[in-house]
Amino acid sequence: MAAPLDVLVVGAGPTGLALAAQLSAYGTRLRVVDRSLDRVRESRALAIQPRTLEALAGFGVTDELVARGNPAMQLRMHLPRRVVRMSLFDIGLADTAYPFLLFLSQAETESVLAEHLAAREVTVERGTELVRLERKDSYVVCRLRRSDGRDEVVEARYVVGCDGAHSAVRAQAGIGFEGYAYPQTFLLADLEVDGLEPGAVHTYMSGAGMLFFFPLGSPATWRMLAMRPPDTPDCEVTLPSLQEIADRYSTDRLALRDPAWMTDFRLHNRGATHYRAGPCLLAGDAAHIHSPAGAQGMNTGIQDALNLGWKLALVCRGAAPEELLETYEAERAPVGRSVLRFTDRAFTIGTSRNPLLRLARTQLAPRLAPLALHATGLRGRVFRTVSELGVHYRRSPASTSGSRPPRRGPRAGDRLPDLPRGLQSRTSARGWHLLLAGPSHHWSEEELAAALRGRDGLVSVHRMGTASPWPGLAHGLVRPDGYIGYLARGTQLAGLNAYLNRWLPRQEGWVSCPDRRPTKYAKPSVRAMRLLR
């Protein structure tokens, strides 16, 4: 049997690929397996939110994603007697370098991430399925089955299920998946459409439901999403049937042609009862599935992965305690529940046959939508929610403020804003980042050296002067995922020392590891041994 792995990643969709990218950046011993013989070729998820673009920038892939995608920022709401024109993400996003919703096929997103992994010599093992896992001693014993029927037994300290709604990891770990299925059937197609203004998202509201056209580019110009009318029987999706629905839902003369892909599907709203069971963890659709309202699914999954990846990597290197992994569910489960609520409400309003909701959708919405869309404060709050820039971990045990936190600026647990512009790029390298605000002569070199001793290569120091998100003298410790872990006013570092001692204990004699493979491994903690039994 080969040497034990640190992490086995099951599933090579966007979530699994993002997790593998972060683990690889820290030299984690990992493998990535996926039961599919090839990566996805259909578009499926089609939009990348600003926060996801920020989070992936540290891997050097965001510029390529933007180059391949369409940063459409226009929305056209086709109401019964008028078309409401508005910009998407035009306010409330001044603190990001990516103030737009990027339309890009999931196939392209996966391609970019896979190319990044290939450059780091990480291979996605396709046609390889997890059929069984068993906790034994300090490892998880995993049986993998290849497409030719050959079995392989692999040992790993941790197994992460990024394997979707029918997750084998979730089932093998005994984690529940609670929720319900929606009764409606939906139709999806990538095709060409004559009669649509290019470069904008188009929505049509009717009593029967809603019809969407999203600018896609590849493999076709448009993505069509519609609910099958309730008086229409389930049948094979064809171009004539899609044209009939477009004619029924739209008052425009739209001509559909040249479909690249067509399908129908049912939607679910389900969440895992836990994101972790001992050495088994879940991320992405394995932890939560919901309607595509707001383009939250793939983005939430990628951010699950990037919250978890650095924690797993540091624990496996022996640079962080096992306790750090407990913050993953504490931070991401509330986000998952919030997304389930948000998408469910939006979906219900848009599709319900309830007479009151139908009245609101067909009569009240056309009158109120223009007023609501011109309310800049409301629109800004909605944009920050949908863009996922408003996600925070203020209640996490890994988010701590000193006795005198700054009165202005972001708080502990908040995402570090990109203000002043370029601040995120300065803190995008792997590891933690200590930001020192105020004149440099106020900071004692001896105290800083003492605080960082034994953490070589894991904490970078940035003297910000006045170019800081906090006024006056203050210091903030930015986590590897771009969120603020510790924050305090003044130059006293006792609180910072306590925070570091808890989450990043000193490693005397530690040798920094610049390449893929770690130079040192820690034995599992007593708590980890208990969890594995």
C-alpha positions in Angstrom: 0.0 0.0 0.0 1.2 3.5 -0.9 2.2 5.9 1.9 -0.8 7.5 3.6 -2.2 10.7 2.2 -3.0 13.8 4.1 -6.3 14.4 2.2 -8.3 12.5 -0.3 -10.6 14.8 -2.3 -13.6 13.0 -3.7 -15.2 14.9 -6.6 -13.5 17.1 -9.2 -16.1 19.7 -9.9 -15.4 23.4 -9.1 -15.5 22.8 -5.4 -13.1 19.8 -5.4 -10.7 21.6 -7.8 -10.6 24.7 -5.7 -9.9 22.7 -2.6 -7.1 20.8 -4.3 -5.6 24.1 -5.5 -5.4 25.4 -2.0 -4.1 22.2 -0.4 -1.5 22.0 -3.1 -0.3 25.5 -2.4 0.6 24.4 1.1 2.4 21.2 0.0 -0.3 18.9 1.3 -0.1 15.2 0.2 -3.4 14.7 -1.6 -5.2 12.9 -4.4 -8.3 14.0 -6.3 -10.7 11.3 -7.6 -13.9 11.6 -9.6 -16.1 8.8 -10.8 -16.9 10.6 -14.1 -14.7 9.7 -17.0 -14.5 13.3 -18.2 -15.0 16.8 -16.8 -18.3 18.5 -17.4 -18.9 19.8 -20.9 -22.3 21.4 -20.4 -22.5 24.9 -18.9 -24.5 24.0 -15.7 -23.5 26.8 -13.3 -22.9 29.9 -15.4 -22.0 32.9 -13.2 -19.1 33.7 -10.9 -19.7 36.2 -8.1 -17.3 39.0 -7.1 -16.3 37.3 -3.8 -15.4 34.1 -5.7 -13.2 36.0 -8.1 -11.4 37.6 -5.2 -10.9 34.3 -3.4 -9.4 32.6 -6.5 -7.1 35.5 -7.3 -4.4 34.2 -5.0 -4.0 31.2 -7.4 -3.4 33.4 -10.4 -6.5 32.1 -12.2 -8.9 35.1 -11.9 -7.5 37.1 -14.8 -8.0 34.0 -17.1 -11.5 33.5 -15.8 -12.4 37.1 -16.6 -10.7 36.9 -20.0 -12.9 33.9 -20.9 -16.1 35.2 -19.4 -18.6 38.0 -20.0 -18.8 40.6 -17.3 -22.4 41.5 -18.2 -23.8 44.2 -15.9 -27.2 44.9 -17.5 -30.6 43.5 -16.6 -33.8 43.8 -18.6 -37.0 43.0 -16.7 -39.7 42.4 -19.3 -43.0 43.4 -17.5 -46.4 43.3 -19.1 -46.4 46.9 -20.3 -42.8 48.0 -20.0 -39.2 46.9 -19.8 -37.2 48.0 -16.8 -33.6 48.6 -17.6 -31.0 48.6 -14.8 -27.3 47.8 -14.2 -26.3 44.8 -12.2 -23.9 45.5 -9.3 -23.7 49.2 -10.0 -23.5 50.2 -6.3 -22.4 48.8 -3.0 -19.2 47.2 -4.6 -16.7 50.0 -4.3 -14.4 47.8 -2.2 -13.7 45.1 -4.7 -11.6 44.9 -7.9 -14.4 42.8 -9.5 -17.6 44.8 -9.3 -19.5 42.6 -11.7 -21.2 39.3 -12.2 -19.1 37.2 -14.5 -21.0 35.0 -16.9 -18.9 31.9 -17.7 -19.7 28.3 -18.3 -19.0 25.9 -15.5 -17.1 23.9 -18.1 -14.7 26.8 -18.6 -14.4 27.4 -14.9 -13.4 23.8 -14.4 -11.0 23.9 -17.3 -9.1 26.9 -15.8 -8.9 25.3 -12.4 -7.8 22.0 -13.9 -5.0 23.7 -15.9 -3.8 25.4 -12.7 -3.6 22.0 -10.9 -1.9 20.3 -13.9 0.8 23.1 -13.8 1.4 22.1 -10.1 1.6 18.4 -11.1 -1.7 17.5 -9.4 -3.6 15.0 -11.5 -7.4 14.5 -11.4 -8.0 10.7 -11.4 -11.1 10.3 -13.4 -13.1 7.1 -13.7 -12.3 6.4 -10.0 -15.1 6.0 -7.5 -15.1 5.8 -3.7 -17.0 2.7 -2.8 -16.2 2.3 0.9 -14.5 4.1 3.7 -13.7 2.9 7.2 -12.1 4.7 10.2 -9.1 2.7 11.4 -6.5 3.9 13.9 -5.3 7.4 12.8 -6.4 7.1 9.2 -9.4 6.5 7.0 -9.1 3.4 4.9 -10.8 4.1 1.5 -11.6 1.6 -1.2 -11.5 3.1 -4.7 -12.8 1.4 -7.8 -11.6 2.3 -11.2 -13.7 2.2 -14.4 -12.0 -1.1 -15.4 -13.1 -2.8 -12.2 -9.8 -2.7 -10.4 -9.9 -1.8 -6.7 -7.3 0.1 -4.7 -7.1 0.7 -1.0 -5.9 4.1 0.1 -5.2 5.5 3.6 -5.8 9.2 4.3 -5.9 11.4 7.4 -8.9 13.2 6.0 -11.5 12.6 3.3 -13.5 15.6 1.8 -16.7 14.9 -0.1 -17.0 17.4 -2.9 -19.0 14.8 -4.8 -22.4 16.5 -5.2 -26.0 15.9 -4.1 -25.6 12.1 -4.1 -22.3 12.2 -2.1 -20.7 8.9 -1.4 -18.7 10.4 1.4 -21.8 11.8 3.1 -23.5 8.5 2.9 -20.5 6.5 4.1 -19.9 9.0 7.0 -23.6 8.6 8.1 -24.4 12.4 7.7 -28.0 13.2 7.1 -29.3 15.3 4.2 -32.6 17.0 5.1 -35.0 19.0 3.0 -37.5 18.5 0.2 -38.0 18.5 -3.5 -39.9 21.2 -5.4 -42.9 19.9 -7.4 -42.0 21.9 -10.6 -40.0 20.7 -13.5 -37.5 23.0 -15.1 -36.1 23.2 -18.6 -32.6 24.2 -19.4 -31.0 24.9 -22.8 -27.9 26.5 -24.3 -28.9 27.9 -27.7 -29.1 30.9 -30.0 -32.0 33.3 -29.7 -33.0 35.9 -32.3 -34.8 39.0 -30.9 -32.8 39.5 -27.7 -30.7 42.5 -26.9 -27.2 41.2 -26.5 -25.0 41.6 -23.4 -27.8 41.6 -20.8 -29.8 39.3 -18.6 -33.4 39.1 -19.7 -36.3 38.0 -17.4 -40.0 37.6 -18.3 -42.6 37.5 -15.6 -46.0 35.9 -16.1 -48.7 34.2 -14.2 -47.4 30.8 -15.2 -43.9 31.5 -14.0 -40.7 33.1 -15.1 -38.4 32.8 -18.1 -34.7 33.7 -18.1 -32.1 34.3 -20.7 -28.5 34.6 -19.6 -25.6 35.7 -21.8 -23.3 32.8 -22.0 -21.0 32.9 -25.0 -19.9 29.3 -25.0 -21.1 26.7 -26.0 -23.9 29.0 -27.2 -24.8 32.6 -26.9 -27.7 32.2 -24.5 -28.7 30.0 -21.6 -32.5 29.6 -21.3 -34.1 28.6 -18.0 -37.9 28.2 -17.7 -40.4 26.3 -15.6 -42.5 23.8 -17.5 -46.1 25.0 -17.5 -48.2 23.0 -15.0 -50.7 22.1 -17.7 -48.0 20.6 -19.9 -47.1 16.9 -19.5 -43.5 15.8 -18.9 -42.0 14.8 -22.2 -38.7 14.9 -24.1 -37.2 18.4 -24.3 -37.2 19.5 -28.0 -36.6 22.8 -29.7 -40.3 23.2 -30.7 -41.3 22.6 -27.0 -38.9 25.3 -25.9 -40.2 27.7 -28.6 -43.7 27.1 -27.4 -42.8 28.0 -23.8 -40.9 31.1 -25.0 -44.0 32.2 -27.0 -46.2 31.6 -24.0 -44.1 33.4 -21.4 -42.8 36.3 -23.5 -44.5 39.1 -25.3 -41.6 39.5 -27.6 -41.1 37.6 -30.8 -38.2 35.4 -29.9 -36.8 32.8 -32.3 -34.9 29.9 -30.7 -32.5 27.9 -32.8 -29.3 25.8 -32.8 -29.5 24.3 -29.4 -26.1 23.0 -28.0 -27.6 21.3 -25.1 -31.2 20.7 -23.7 -32.4 19.0 -20.5 -35.1 19.0 -17.9 -34.6 18.6 -14.1 -36.2 18.9 -10.7 -34.9 21.1 -7.9 -34.3 20.3 -4.3 -33.7 22.3 -1.2 -31.5 20.2 1.2 -28.7 20.7 3.6 -26.4 18.3 5.5 -27.1 17.9 9.2 -23.3 18.3 9.8 -20.4 19.4 7.6 -18.0 17.1 9.5 -18.0 13.6 11.0 -14.5 13.0 12.5 -12.1 12.9 9.6 -14.8 13.1 6.9 -15.9 16.6 5.7 -18.3 17.9 3.2 -18.2 20.9 0.8 -20.3 22.3 -2.0 -23.4 20.4 -3.2 -22.5 17.5 -0.9 -23.4 19.9 1.9 -26.2 22.0 0.4 -28.3 22.0 -2.8 -30.9 24.5 -3.8 -32.5 26.4 -6.7 -30.2 28.4 -9.0 -31.8 31.7 -7.8 -29.1 34.3 -7.4 -26.3 32.1 -8.9 -25.2 31.0 -5.4 -24.6 27.3 -5.7 -21.1 26.9 -7.3 -19.9 30.1 -5.7 -20.9 28.9 -2.2 -19.2 25.6 -2.9 -15.9 27.2 -3.9 -15.9 29.3 -0.9 -16.6 26.3 1.3 -13.5 24.8 -0.2 -11.3 27.8 0.3 -12.5 28.1 4.0 -11.6 24.5 4.6 -8.5 24.1 2.5 -6.0 26.2 4.5 -7.3 24.8 7.8 -6.7 21.2 6.6 -3.3 22.1 5.2 -2.0 23.7 8.4 -3.4 20.9 10.6 -1.8 18.3 8.3 1.6 20.2 8.5 1.4 20.3 12.2 1.3 24.1 12.2 -2.3 24.4 13.6 -4.3 22.4 16.2 -7.1 20.0 15.3 -9.4 22.5 17.0 -9.0 24.7 13.9 -11.1 22.2 11.8 -14.0 22.7 14.2 -14.3 26.3 12.9 -15.2 25.1 9.4 -18.7 24.0 10.2 -19.1 26.9 12.7 -18.4 29.3 9.9 -19.8 27.7 6.8 -22.9 26.0 8.0 -24.7 29.3 8.8 -23.7 30.5 5.3 -25.2 27.3 3.8 -28.4 27.7 5.8 -28.7 31.4 4.7 -28.3 30.5 1.1 -31.0 27.8 1.4 -33.4 30.3 2.9 -32.6 33.0 0.3 -32.9 30.8 -2.7 -36.1 29.2 -1.4 -37.8 32.5 -0.9 -36.8 33.8 -4.3 -37.8 30.6 -6.0 -41.2 30.5 -4.2 -42.0 34.1 -5.2 -41.1 33.4 -8.8 -42.9 30.1 -9.3 -45.7 29.7 -6.8 -49.3 29.0 -8.0 -50.6 30.5 -4.8 -53.2 33.2 -5.9 -51.7 35.9 -3.6 -48.2 35.3 -4.8 -49.3 35.1 -8.4 -51.1 38.5 -7.9 -47.9 39.9 -6.4 -45.8 38.6 -9.3 -48.0 39.7 -12.1 -49.7 42.9 -10.7 -47.7 44.3 -7.8 -44.2 43.6 -9.0 -44.6 45.5 -12.3 -45.7 48.6 -10.4 -43.2 48.3 -7.5 -40.1 47.0 -9.2 -39.1 50.3 -10.8 -39.4 52.1 -7.4 -37.5 49.4 -5.6 -34.8 49.3 -8.2 -34.2 53.0 -7.9 -33.9 52.8 -4.1 -30.1 52.8 -4.0 -29.7 51.7 -0.4 -31.9 48.7 -0.9 -30.3 47.8 -4.2 -26.8 48.1 -2.6 -27.7 45.7 0.2 -29.2 43.2 -2.2 -26.1 43.4 -4.4 -23.7 42.8 -1.5 -25.8 39.8 -0.5 -26.0 38.2 -3.9 -22.3 39.0 -4.6 -21.4 37.2 -1.4 -19.2 40.1 -0.3 -21.3 40.5 2.8 -20.5 37.0 4.1 -18.7 37.2 7.5 -17.6 35.1 10.4 -18.0 37.5 13.2 -19.3 34.8 15.6 -16.6 32.3 14.8 -14.2 31.3 17.6 -11.4 32.1 15.1 -12.6 35.8 14.9 -11.4 37.8 17.9 -11.1 41.5 18.7 -8.7 43.0 21.2 -9.9 45.0 24.2 -10.0 48.1 22.1 -11.1 47.3 18.5 -11.0 50.1 15.9 -14.2 52.1 15.8 -14.2 52.4 12.1 -13.4 50.0 9.3 -14.0 46.2 8.9 -14.4 44.1 12.1 -12.9 40.8 13.1 -14.6 38.1 11.0 -15.2 40.4 8.1 -13.7 39.9 4.7 -10.7 42.2 4.1 -12.0 44.9 1.7 -9.9 45.9 -1.3 -9.6 49.4 0.0 -7.2 51.0 -0.5 -7.2 49.4 -4.0 -4.6 46.7 -4.3 -4.8 45.7 -0.6 -6.1 42.2 -1.4 -3.3 41.6 -3.9 -0.8 42.4 -1.2 -2.3 39.8 1.1 -3.1 37.1 -1.5 0.1 35.1 -0.9 -0.4 31.9 1.1 -0.3 32.1 4.9 -1.4 34.8 7.4 -0.8 38.5 6.9 -0.3 41.0 9.8 -1.3 44.5 8.8 0.2 47.3 10.9 -1.6 50.7 10.5 0.1 53.9 11.5 3.7 55.3 11.4 6.3 52.5 11.3 8.3 53.9 14.3 5.5 53.1 16.7 6.0 49.3 16.1 8.8 47.6 18.1 10.9 45.3 16.0 11.8 43.2 19.0 8.1 42.7 19.9 7.2 41.8 16.4 10.1 39.3 16.1 9.1 37.7 19.4 5.4 37.4 18.3 6.4 35.7 15.0 9.2 33.5 16.2 8.5 29.9 15.4 6.1 30.8 12.6 8.6 31.4 9.8 7.0 31.3 6.4 3.4 31.3 7.8 3.0 35.0 8.7 3.9 38.0 6.5 4.1 41.5 7.9 2.8 44.6 6.0 3.5 48.1 7.3 0.6 50.0 5.9 1.2 53.5 7.2 -2.0 55.5 6.5 -2.9 53.2 3.6 -5.0 51.0 5.8 -8.6 50.0 6.2 -8.4 51.2 9.9 -7.6 54.8 11.0 -4.8 55.6 13.4 -2.7 52.9 15.2 -4.2 49.5 14.8 -3.1 46.0 13.8 -5.1 43.2 12.1 -4.2 39.6 11.3 -5.7 38.4 8.0 -6.3 34.7 7.6 -5.3 32.7 4.6 -8.8 32.9 3.1 -8.9 36.8 3.2 -11.0 37.2 6.4 -9.8 39.2 9.4 -9.0 36.8 12.3 -7.7 39.3 14.9 -8.1 43.0 15.2 -7.1 45.6 17.9 -6.2 49.3 18.3 -2.8 50.3 19.6 0.6 48.7 19.4 0.3 46.3 22.3 0.6 42.7 21.0 -0.5 40.7 24.0 -3.9 39.9 22.4 -2.2 39.0 19.0 0.2 36.7 20.9 -2.7 34.9 22.6 -4.6 34.5 19.2 -1.5 33.1 17.5 -0.7 30.8 20.4 -4.2 29.3 20.0 -4.5 29.0 16.3 -0.9 29.0 15.1 1.3 27.6 17.9 5.0 28.1 17.7 7.0 25.4 15.9 10.5 25.6 17.2 13.0 24.5 14.5 10.3 24.7 11.9 11.6 24.7 8.3 9.4 26.6 5.9 8.2 24.6 2.9 8.1 26.5 -0.4 7.2 23.6 -2.6 4.3 21.1 -2.8 5.5 18.6 -0.2 5.6 19.3 3.5 8.8 18.8 5.4 7.2 17.7 8.6 4.1 15.9 9.8 2.4 16.0 13.1 1.0 13.0 14.9 -2.8 13.1 15.3 -3.9 14.8 18.5 -5.6 12.9 21.3 -8.9 14.6 20.2 -8.3 13.5 16.6 -7.7 9.9 17.8 -11.0 10.0 19.7 -12.9 11.3 16.6 -11.4 8.6 14.4 -12.7 5.8 16.6 
